[in-house]
Amino acid sequence: MSLQLSFDKCKHHTYGLQLANNIKLALALQLAPKSLKLGTNDDISEPLLTNNAGFNLFDPNAILRYVLDDFKGLNSEESSFSQRSLEVLLHEKSVQPEHTSLIENSIDAYLGSFETPDLATRLITFVNTYALNSDLVSKKVSAIPEYLISALATAKAQTPRSTAAIKRTGVAKIVPGHAVRPSDKEILPKEGERNILITSALPYVNNVPHLGNIVGSVLSADIYSRYAKARNYNTLYICGTDEYGTATETKALEMGVSPRELCDKYHAIHRDVYEWFQIDFDYFGRTTTDAQTEIAQDIFTKLDKNGYLEEQTMMQLYCPEHKGYLADRYVEGECPKCHYEDARGDQCDKCGGLLDPFELIKPRCKLDNATPEPRTSQHVFLSLDKLEPKLVEWINKASEEGAWSKNTRTITGSWLREGLKPRCITRDLVWGTPVPLEKFKNKVMYVWFDAPIGYVSISANYTKGWEKWWKNPENVSLYQFMGKDNVPFHTVIFPSSQIGTGDNWTKLHHLNTTEYLQYEGGKFSKSRGVGVFGNDAKKTGVSSSVWRYYLAAVRPETSDSQFSWNDFVARNNSELLANLGNFVNRLIKFVNAKYNGVVPEYKVKNLANFDKLKGDLDNILNSYVNEMEQVHVKRGLELAMSLSTRGNQFLQENKLDNTLFSQYPDKSDAVVGVGLNIIYAVASIISPFMPETSTTIYKMLNAPPMAIKEEFNLVILGGHNINKAEYLFQRIDEAKIEEWRKEFNGNQSDA
């Protein structure tokens, strides 16, 4: 006699009922005598045993008994308990905690042995119990026969998986040893560790920073600081507002306020702008402090004692209209090199040349257009010519060890080729660090001598142990970030001051500079209010993560680059939303929909090309670390996004969908497990660029911030519970391009 058996694929059945039915049918198929010639029929979706003569059995219990020809125990206590107490629960969507005692009673009373005359009854009891709580049965029933284990595998393959079959417990299963180490409350150098001290150019306190200022210093430094901390390097990031000098005093005069009131106002503006951009300073201070006076005067006094200061008479420009000496940048006129009509007294915005205000053709006061008058005054000069031999020796060594950029070397070299000359370090002002010499008690230190010392004094306001950072060159590496116009003050003036004191200073290791970020085909100008400023970015309603991403992507590392509204919107929509956002949300939503948010027990052997995939991922991660160690920020971001691209490709190659989940469970589990770990790696290496985005991904993964490694690791394990998906990015309507272009037309506001 030939019989056909059909497995239960009824969509209206609960997963537990389907699984129980299919285990019974799989047992019938496996234990049937050969004389029955039992086969399968995949065209029917309900449990059925039939032949061509019109014989039909629909009940899986009856089918199993019929095939085994075992009807013993039909009226036994065990059979009654199995069907009336257990099987009835299989029709419920989930087993309630109060039913656990029934399952335990079944295990204790009946599942100690399968050696029984009533085998069919015992198998039915086992199956109903197993379908209600497979974990408990597997744990407590030790001697499950091989034929039954085989039937379980067959039944699971025939039973479409359901979320209801996966129980969410909220447990986290993460391999230890991969987390980012939290920073100490007070960060100090540590013996035997890599200690990195990071500074970004102290922004002038007399204006709102524009996007070029932000990417050129504080954002670039923040990206590297976050990278270093994610590598678990002992890292301190210091910055603050540069508040002394002629520019501040003149700006205060222009606005009709005191210098202190001006500094208080703009310090708060800078702090708020950087906070919105998620610049994570370990300390953001200011230069108008007692520590600044103490440390700057100490350096000045030691330079004087060691014979590196001298007196000279110098000519300065004085405005007869508002009766004050003019800062170089408050003198404007025609550039003698390129004849640009609006060059500043310190530098030409058009050709980039460094200038002396006396070189300008037809000079004028920026405040009132009056013609300035030259006046003589006695001042203190730093004897750079005497310091040059020691400085050159240090530059030759430091530029190699710190891998200074070509531009940094070029700018520094141009100063050295001309031969260093004594440089004035005092000014006829009230607002500044007082000169500690009786003869010059009415003068203050020049801002470009005084300002770099601000890095040290701000550190001193952060910690009393500041000298462990600044006078510890054997154990500390100093990384400094700025625009290219600040280079000579950090490679020549400040190091010369340090060398001249004779103290064992921590000096520059790596200088990271940018070229200029242009705005929509023109130039940003902080003094003229041209371009998008820090507080304007917030007004767009676009996440600071998107702004950070875009600025890092167009960072002018080796040549000038352009900010473009068209490009800004395009990168958000095509790179962030379509690449990174799609990859993360697609997989997180799938795991929640199909796995109830629980990572399956996965095996990479079920992925045909896992070795190639791991090789690709390792190559990207290794290249990323290599580039970021060299502070190649832009290339680091490109590689971080390429990891997301490879993750998307992985999902596409393996066709992650409902069919894979239902028909190829082992492969589906492996795709999900490996895919979630790729997301974890992506979150790790994009964290320096988009910390808020990474935080959201970590929240979705229910995992702590992961340290950046050079190789791909499977850190999220099977059984780990993730959280619901959240949108990382929003599509920007292209109509916003013209709207923003008109709204932010270069008019700067202070709030």
C-alpha positions in Angstrom: 0.0 0.0 0.0 1.3 3.5 -1.0 0.6 6.4 1.3 1.3 10.2 1.0 2.0 12.4 4.0 1.7 16.2 4.0 3.3 18.5 6.6 1.4 21.2 8.5 1.9 24.6 6.8 -1.4 26.2 7.8 -0.9 29.9 8.3 -3.7 30.1 10.9 -2.0 27.6 13.2 0.3 28.9 15.9 4.0 28.1 15.6 3.8 25.7 18.6 0.9 23.7 17.1 2.6 23.6 13.7 5.9 22.4 15.2 4.2 19.7 17.3 2.1 18.5 14.3 5.2 18.3 12.1 7.3 16.5 14.7 4.6 13.8 14.9 4.5 13.6 11.1 8.3 13.5 10.9 8.3 10.6 13.4 5.7 8.8 11.3 7.8 9.3 8.2 10.9 8.1 9.9 9.5 5.1 11.9 7.1 3.8 9.2 7.6 0.2 8.1 8.9 -0.1 4.5 5.7 -2.0 3.6 3.7 1.2 3.9 5.7 2.9 1.1 5.2 6.2 2.9 6.1 9.3 0.8 5.5 13.1 1.1 3.2 15.5 -0.8 4.4 19.1 -0.7 1.3 20.4 -2.6 -1.0 20.2 0.4 -0.5 22.7 3.3 -2.4 20.9 6.0 -1.5 17.7 8.0 -2.8 14.7 6.1 -2.2 11.1 5.4 -3.9 9.8 2.3 -3.9 7.2 -0.5 -5.5 7.0 -3.9 -8.4 5.0 -2.6 -9.9 7.9 -0.6 -8.3 7.0 2.7 -7.6 10.2 4.7 -6.4 10.9 8.2 -6.1 14.5 9.4 -5.1 14.3 13.0 -1.3 14.1 13.5 -1.8 12.0 16.7 -4.0 9.5 14.8 -1.5 9.5 11.8 1.4 8.6 14.1 -0.5 5.8 15.9 -1.7 4.5 12.6 1.7 4.3 11.0 3.2 2.8 14.1 0.2 0.5 14.5 0.3 1.5 18.2 -3.0 2.3 19.8 -2.1 1.3 23.3 -2.6 3.8 26.1 -5.3 5.7 24.3 -7.3 6.0 27.5 -4.3 6.2 29.9 -3.7 9.0 32.3 -0.6 10.1 30.4 -2.6 10.3 27.1 -5.3 12.3 28.8 -2.8 14.7 30.4 -0.9 15.1 27.1 -3.9 16.0 25.0 -6.2 17.8 27.5 -3.6 19.7 29.6 -0.7 20.2 27.1 -2.0 20.1 23.6 -4.7 22.6 24.3 -2.0 25.1 25.2 -0.5 24.7 21.7 -3.4 26.6 20.3 -2.4 29.7 22.3 0.0 32.3 20.8 2.3 32.1 23.7 2.8 30.0 26.8 2.1 31.9 30.0 4.5 31.6 33.0 1.9 29.9 35.1 1.9 26.9 32.7 5.5 26.2 33.3 4.6 23.9 36.2 2.5 21.7 33.8 5.5 21.3 31.5 7.8 20.5 34.4 5.3 17.9 35.7 5.2 16.3 32.2 9.0 16.0 32.1 9.3 14.6 35.6 6.4 12.2 35.3 6.7 10.8 31.8 9.9 11.8 30.0 12.5 9.9 32.0 12.5 7.0 29.5 11.4 6.1 26.0 11.5 2.4 26.8 7.7 1.8 27.1 5.1 -0.4 25.6 3.0 2.7 24.8 5.6 4.3 22.5 3.2 6.3 20.5 1.7 7.8 23.7 5.1 8.6 25.0 6.2 10.3 21.8 3.0 12.4 21.7 3.7 13.5 25.2 7.3 14.4 24.4 6.3 16.3 21.3 3.6 18.4 23.0 5.9 19.2 25.9 8.8 20.0 23.6 6.7 22.3 21.4 5.6 24.3 24.5 9.2 24.8 25.9 12.0 23.3 23.9 14.7 24.9 26.0 13.4 23.4 29.2 13.0 19.9 27.6 16.5 20.0 26.1 17.9 21.0 29.4 16.1 18.4 31.6 15.7 15.4 29.3 19.1 13.9 28.8 18.5 10.7 26.8 16.7 11.7 23.7 16.9 8.9 21.1 18.7 9.6 17.8 15.6 9.0 15.7 13.8 11.6 17.7 16.6 14.1 17.3 16.5 13.5 13.6 12.7 14.0 13.5 13.1 17.3 15.3 15.5 18.5 12.6 13.1 17.4 9.9 10.1 19.1 11.6 11.9 22.4 12.1 12.9 22.5 8.4 9.2 21.9 7.5 7.9 24.5 9.9 7.9 28.1 8.8 9.6 30.1 11.5 7.6 32.6 13.5 8.4 35.5 15.8 6.2 33.8 18.4 8.7 31.0 18.5 11.5 33.3 19.6 11.3 34.5 23.2 12.7 38.0 24.0 14.3 38.2 27.4 16.3 41.5 27.1 19.6 39.7 27.8 22.8 41.1 26.4 25.4 38.7 25.1 28.6 40.7 24.0 32.1 39.3 23.9 34.0 41.1 26.7 37.2 43.1 26.0 36.0 45.2 23.1 34.4 48.2 24.7 35.7 51.8 24.7 37.4 52.5 28.0 35.8 55.6 29.7 38.1 58.5 30.4 39.2 59.3 33.9 37.4 62.1 35.7 40.8 63.9 35.7 42.8 62.9 32.6 46.5 62.7 33.3 49.4 60.9 31.4 49.9 57.3 32.3 53.1 55.4 32.4 53.3 52.7 29.7 50.4 54.0 27.7 50.1 56.2 24.6 49.4 59.7 25.9 48.0 62.1 23.4 47.5 65.9 24.0 45.3 67.5 21.5 44.7 71.3 20.9 42.8 73.1 18.3 43.6 76.7 17.4 42.1 79.0 20.0 39.3 80.9 18.1 39.2 84.7 18.3 36.5 85.7 20.7 35.3 88.7 18.7 33.0 87.0 16.2 30.8 83.9 15.5 32.8 81.0 13.9 31.9 80.1 10.3 32.0 76.6 8.9 35.5 77.1 7.6 36.7 77.9 11.1 34.9 74.9 12.5 36.2 72.3 10.2 39.7 73.8 10.1 40.3 73.5 13.8 37.8 72.3 16.5 35.9 69.7 14.4 39.1 68.2 12.9 40.6 68.0 16.4 37.4 66.6 17.8 37.3 63.8 15.2 40.9 62.8 15.9 40.3 63.0 19.7 37.3 60.8 19.4 39.3 58.4 17.3 42.1 58.3 19.8 39.8 57.7 22.7 38.0 54.9 20.7 41.4 53.3 20.3 41.7 53.5 24.1 44.6 55.9 23.9 44.9 58.1 27.0 43.8 61.4 25.4 43.2 65.0 26.5 41.6 67.5 24.2 42.0 71.2 25.2 40.7 74.4 23.6 39.3 77.8 24.6 38.7 81.3 23.4 41.6 83.6 22.6 40.5 86.8 24.3 43.4 89.3 24.6 44.7 91.6 21.9 44.1 94.7 19.8 41.4 93.0 17.8 39.3 92.4 20.9 39.9 95.9 22.3 39.0 97.5 19.0 35.9 95.3 18.5 34.7 96.3 22.0 35.2 100.0 21.1 33.3 99.4 17.9 30.4 97.8 19.8 30.5 100.3 22.7 31.1 97.7 25.4 34.1 96.8 27.6 36.5 94.1 26.4 35.4 91.9 29.3 31.8 92.2 28.3 32.7 91.4 24.7 34.7 88.3 25.7 31.9 87.0 28.0 29.4 87.4 25.2 31.4 85.7 22.5 32.8 83.0 24.8 29.2 81.9 25.4 28.4 82.0 21.7 31.4 79.9 20.8 30.7 77.4 23.6 27.1 77.0 22.4 28.0 76.6 18.8 30.6 74.0 19.6 28.2 72.2 21.9 25.6 72.0 19.1 28.3 70.6 16.8 29.0 68.0 19.5 32.6 69.1 19.9 33.7 67.1 22.9 36.4 69.1 24.6 37.7 67.7 27.8 38.0 71.3 28.8 37.0 74.5 27.0 38.5 77.5 28.7 39.7 81.1 27.9 42.9 83.0 28.0 41.8 85.9 30.3 42.7 84.1 33.5 45.2 84.3 36.3 46.9 81.1 35.1 47.5 82.8 31.7 49.2 85.8 33.4 51.3 83.6 35.6 52.5 81.1 32.9 53.0 83.7 30.2 55.0 86.0 32.5 57.1 83.1 33.6 58.0 82.2 30.0 58.6 85.9 29.3 60.9 86.3 32.4 62.9 83.1 31.5 63.4 84.3 28.0 64.6 87.6 29.3 66.9 86.0 31.8 68.4 83.7 29.1 69.2 86.6 26.8 66.5 86.0 24.2 64.6 89.3 24.5 65.8 92.7 23.3 64.4 96.2 23.0 63.8 98.0 19.7 62.0 101.0 18.5 59.2 100.2 16.1 56.7 102.0 14.0 53.0 101.4 14.6 49.9 102.7 12.9 47.7 104.9 15.1 44.1 106.0 14.3 43.7 109.7 15.0 40.0 109.4 14.7 39.3 107.0 17.6 42.7 107.6 19.2 44.1 104.1 19.4 46.8 101.8 17.9 45.4 99.5 15.3 45.7 95.7 15.2 47.2 94.5 11.9 43.8 93.1 10.9 42.1 96.4 11.5 44.2 98.1 8.9 43.0 97.5 5.4 44.3 98.6 2.0 45.6 97.4 -1.3 47.8 94.3 -1.3 51.3 95.2 -2.6 51.6 91.6 -4.1 48.4 91.0 -5.9 46.7 94.5 -5.6 43.6 93.1 -4.0 41.9 96.3 -2.6 40.6 94.8 0.7 43.7 93.1 2.0 44.2 93.1 5.8 47.3 94.4 7.5 48.4 90.9 8.5 47.4 88.9 5.5 45.8 89.1 2.0 42.7 87.0 1.7 43.1 86.8 -2.1 46.7 85.7 -2.5 47.3 84.4 1.0 50.5 86.4 1.5 51.6 87.4 5.0 51.8 91.2 5.2 53.1 94.0 7.3 50.5 96.8 7.7 53.1 99.3 6.5 53.3 97.4 3.2 49.6 98.2 2.3 49.0 100.7 -0.4 46.5 103.4 0.7 46.0 102.0 4.2 42.8 102.9 6.1 41.3 102.2 9.5 38.7 99.5 9.3 36.5 101.1 11.9 36.2 104.6 10.5 38.1 104.7 7.2 40.5 107.3 8.6 44.1 107.3 7.3 46.3 105.9 10.1 49.4 107.7 11.2 52.8 106.0 11.8 54.1 106.5 15.3 57.2 105.2 17.1 57.3 103.3 20.3 59.8 101.2 22.4 58.9 97.5 22.4 60.3 94.1 23.5 61.4 91.7 20.7 61.9 87.9 20.8 65.4 87.3 19.4 64.4 84.6 16.9 67.8 85.0 15.2 69.6 83.8 18.3 67.1 80.9 18.8 67.2 79.8 15.1 70.0 77.1 15.4 68.2 75.3 18.2 64.8 75.8 16.5 66.0 74.4 13.2 67.5 71.3 14.9 64.2 70.7 16.6 62.1 71.3 13.4 64.2 68.8 11.4 63.6 66.1 14.0 60.0 66.9 14.9 58.8 67.3 11.3 60.1 63.8 10.4 58.9 62.1 13.6 55.5 63.8 13.5 55.0 63.4 9.8 54.2 67.1 9.2 52.2 67.8 6.1 53.8 69.1 2.9 52.1 72.4 3.4 53.3 72.8 7.0 56.9 72.1 6.0 56.6 74.6 3.1 55.2 77.4 5.2 57.7 76.8 8.0 60.6 76.5 5.4 59.7 79.8 3.8 60.2 81.5 7.2 63.5 79.8 7.7 64.8 80.5 4.2 64.4 84.2 4.7 66.3 84.0 8.0 64.6 84.6 11.3 64.7 88.1 12.6 63.7 89.5 16.1 59.9 89.8 16.3 58.0 92.2 18.4 56.0 90.6 21.3 54.5 93.6 23.0 51.8 96.1 22.2 50.6 99.5 23.4 47.3 98.3 24.8 45.4 97.8 28.1 43.6 94.6 27.3 46.2 91.8 27.5 48.7 90.0 29.6 50.9 92.7 31.4 54.6 92.8 30.5 56.5 91.9 33.7 59.1 94.6 33.3 59.0 98.0 35.1 60.0 99.9 31.9 57.2 98.3 30.0 54.5 98.1 32.7 52.0 100.0 30.6 52.3 97.5 27.7 50.9 94.0 27.2 52.1 90.9 25.4 51.4 90.7 21.6 48.6 88.2 21.0 50.7 85.8 18.8 53.2 85.4 21.5 50.6 85.2 24.2 47.8 83.1 22.5 49.7 79.8 22.1 50.6 80.0 25.8 46.8 79.8 26.2 46.9 76.1 25.5 49.1 75.7 28.6 47.1 78.0 30.9 43.8 76.4 29.8 45.3 73.1 30.7 46.4 74.5 34.1 42.8 75.6 34.7 41.7 72.1 33.9 44.2 70.3 36.2 46.8 71.2 38.8 48.8 68.4 37.2 49.2 70.4 33.9 53.0 70.0 33.9 52.6 66.3 33.6 51.2 67.0 30.1 53.2 70.1 29.1 56.6 69.3 30.6 56.7 65.6 29.8 58.0 65.2 26.2 59.2 61.6 26.8 55.7 60.4 27.5 53.3 62.8 25.7 52.7 63.5 22.0 51.2 66.9 21.2 48.8 67.0 18.2 47.7 70.5 17.1 45.0 71.4 14.6 44.5 74.7 12.7 44.1 76.5 9.4 47.3 77.0 7.4 47.5 80.8 8.2 48.3 79.8 11.8 51.2 77.5 11.0 54.3 79.7 11.6 53.1 80.7 15.0 53.0 77.0 16.1 56.1 75.8 14.3 58.4 78.9 14.8 57.1 81.4 17.4 55.8 79.2 20.2 58.5 76.5 19.9 61.1 79.2 20.0 59.6 80.6 23.2 59.6 77.1 24.7 63.2 76.4 23.7 64.3 79.8 25.0 63.1 79.1 28.5 65.4 76.2 28.9 62.5 74.1 30.4 61.8 70.6 29.3 58.6 71.4 27.4 56.3 69.0 25.5 56.6 70.5 22.0 54.7 69.9 18.8 54.7 66.4 17.5 52.1 66.5 14.7 50.6 69.6 13.1 47.4 69.1 11.1 46.4 72.0 8.9 43.7 72.7 6.4 43.5 74.9 3.4 40.5 77.2 2.9 36.9 76.1 2.7 35.2 78.4 0.2 31.5 79.2 0.2 29.4 78.7 -3.0 32.1 79.9 -5.3 33.2 82.7 -3.0 35.1 83.2 0.2 34.0 82.9 3.9 34.9 86.0 5.8 34.4 86.1 9.5 35.2 89.9 9.6 32.7 90.6 6.8 30.0 88.1 7.7 30.1 86.2 4.4 29.0 82.5 4.5 27.2 80.1 6.8 28.1 80.5 10.4 27.8 78.1 13.3 24.5 79.3 14.6 23.1 79.3 11.1 23.7 75.6 10.7 21.4 74.9 13.7 18.6 77.0 12.1 18.3 74.6 9.1 16.9 71.9 11.4 19.4 69.4 10.0 21.1 67.2 12.5 24.6 68.2 13.6 25.7 64.7 12.6 24.9 65.5 9.0 26.8 68.8 9.2 29.8 67.1 10.8 29.7 64.4 8.1 29.6 66.9 5.3 32.3 69.2 6.6 34.6 66.2 7.1 33.8 64.9 3.6 34.8 68.2 2.0 37.6 69.0 4.4 40.2 71.0 2.5 43.2 68.9 3.4 45.5 69.4 0.5 43.8 72.2 -1.5 40.9 74.6 -1.1 37.4 73.0 -1.2 33.9 74.3 -1.7 30.8 74.3 0.5 27.8 73.8 -1.8 24.2 73.5 -0.8 23.6 71.2 -3.8 26.3 68.9 -2.6 25.2 69.1 1.0 21.7 67.9 0.2 22.9 65.3 -2.3 25.4 63.7 0.2 22.7 63.5 2.9 20.2 61.8 0.6 22.6 59.5 -1.4 25.3 58.7 1.1 23.9 58.9 4.6 20.3 58.0 4.0 20.6 55.5 1.0 23.8 53.9 2.2 24.4 54.0 6.0 20.7 54.6 7.0 19.4 51.9 4.7 21.9 49.3 5.8 21.3 49.8 9.5 17.5 50.1 9.4 16.9 47.3 7.0 18.7 44.7 9.2 17.5 46.0 12.6 13.9 46.1 11.4 14.3 42.5 9.9 15.6 41.1 13.2 12.8 42.7 15.1 10.1 41.5 12.7 11.4 38.0 12.2 13.5 37.2 15.3 11.6 39.2 17.9 14.7 41.2 18.4 16.8 38.2 19.4 20.1 37.4 17.6 19.9 33.7 16.5 22.5 31.2 17.3 24.5 31.6 14.1 27.4 29.7 12.5 29.6 31.4 9.9 30.1 28.0 8.2 26.6 28.5 6.8 27.9 31.4 4.7 29.6 30.2 1.5 31.9 33.2 1.2 32.6 34.2 4.8 36.3 34.1 4.4 36.3 36.5 1.5 33.9 38.8 3.4 36.1 38.8 6.4 39.1 39.6 4.3 37.3 42.5 2.7 36.2 43.8 6.1 39.7 43.4 7.7 41.2 45.2 4.7 38.8 48.2 5.2 39.3 48.4 8.9 43.1 48.1 8.7 43.3 50.8 6.0 41.0 53.0 8.1 43.2 52.7 11.2 46.3 53.3 9.1 44.8 56.5 7.6 43.5 57.8 10.9 46.8 57.2 12.6 48.3 59.6 10.1 45.3 62.0 10.8 44.0 61.7 7.2 40.5 62.6 8.4 38.8 62.8 5.0 40.2 59.4 3.8 39.2 57.9 7.1 35.6 58.9 6.6 35.6 57.5 3.0 36.8 54.2 4.4 34.2 54.2 7.2 31.4 54.7 4.6 32.9 51.9 2.4 32.4 49.5 5.4 28.7 50.4 5.3 28.7 49.9 1.5 30.2 46.4 2.0 27.6 45.6 4.5 24.8 46.6 2.1 26.5 44.4 -0.5 26.6 41.5 1.9 22.8 41.7 2.5 22.2 41.9 -1.2 24.5 39.0 -2.1 22.7 36.8 0.4 19.2 37.9 -0.5 18.0 38.6 3.1 14.2 38.4 2.9 11.2 36.4 4.1 12.1 33.4 1.9 15.6 33.1 3.4 14.2 33.3 6.9 11.5 30.7 6.3 13.2 28.3 3.9 16.9 28.6 4.7 17.0 29.2 8.4 20.6 28.4 9.0 21.8 30.7 6.3 19.4 33.4 7.5 20.7 33.2 11.0 24.3 33.5 9.8 23.5 36.5 7.6 21.7 38.2 10.6 24.5 37.4 13.1 27.3 38.6 10.8 25.3 41.5 9.5 24.7 42.9 13.0 28.4 42.6 13.8 29.2 44.6 10.6 26.8 47.3 11.8 28.6 47.3 15.2 31.9 47.8 13.4 30.4 50.6 11.3 29.1 52.3 14.4 32.6 52.1 15.9 34.5 53.7 13.1 31.9 56.4 12.2 31.8 57.5 15.9 34.6 60.1 15.5 32.7 61.7 12.7 29.0 61.3 13.7 29.0 60.5 17.5 25.2 61.0 17.8 24.6 58.6 15.0 26.8 56.0 16.6 25.1 56.5 19.9 21.7 55.8 18.3 23.1 52.6 16.6 24.6 51.4 19.9 21.2 51.9 21.5 19.5 49.9 18.7 22.1 47.1 19.1 21.8 47.2 22.9 25.5 47.3 23.0 28.2 49.5 24.6 30.5 51.7 22.4 33.0 49.4 20.8 36.7 50.2 20.5 38.1 50.7 17.0 40.1 47.6 15.9 42.1 46.7 12.8 40.2 43.5 12.2 36.6 42.4 12.1 35.4 40.4 15.1 32.1 38.7 15.9 31.4 40.5 19.2 27.6 40.2 19.2 26.7 36.6 20.1 23.6 34.5 19.5 20.9 35.1 22.1 21.7 38.8 22.4 18.6 41.0 22.4 18.5 44.2 20.3 16.2 47.1 20.5 13.7 48.6 18.0 14.9 50.4 14.9 15.2 54.2 14.8 15.6 56.4 11.8 19.2 57.7 11.6 18.6 60.3 8.8 15.8 62.2 7.1 15.5 62.9 3.4 16.1 66.6 2.6 13.7 68.0 -0.1 15.8 69.4 -2.9 13.5 72.5 -2.8 15.4 73.4 0.4 18.5 74.2 -1.6 17.3 77.5 -3.0 15.5 78.3 0.2 18.6 78.0 2.3 20.7 79.7 -0.3 18.5 82.8 0.0 18.0 82.6 3.7 21.7 82.3 4.6 23.0 84.9 2.2 26.1 85.6 4.3 24.5 88.0 6.9 25.9 86.9 10.2 23.9 87.2 13.4 25.4 86.9 16.9 22.7 84.7 18.4 
